[in-house]
Amino acid sequence: MSVSALANELFTFLLEHENGIPEADLKSHFGDRYSAMAPGINELLGINRLQLFMQSGALVYKAIKEATAIKFEGLG
């Protein structure tokens, strides 16, 4: 996976949280840098390596592993 350093850092962190991580926890982890994460988030979404969903009223970020991404490649 060839992505920017920011997207790679985010993806690596998300892999440590197999069930995903709420946005509040992500903001807490990255602190002031969270506001600069949008390009990395969009980059991962664009290559189907990030899933966003609502759970208990909170936005949750979850990494999509390569094997899963390959299964869904081409589906629209």
Buried (B, 14 or more C-beta within 10 A) or exposed (E): EEBEEBBBBBBEBBEEBEEBBBEEBBBEEBEEEBEEBEEBBEBBBEBBBBBEEEEEEEEBBBBBEEEEBEEEEEEE
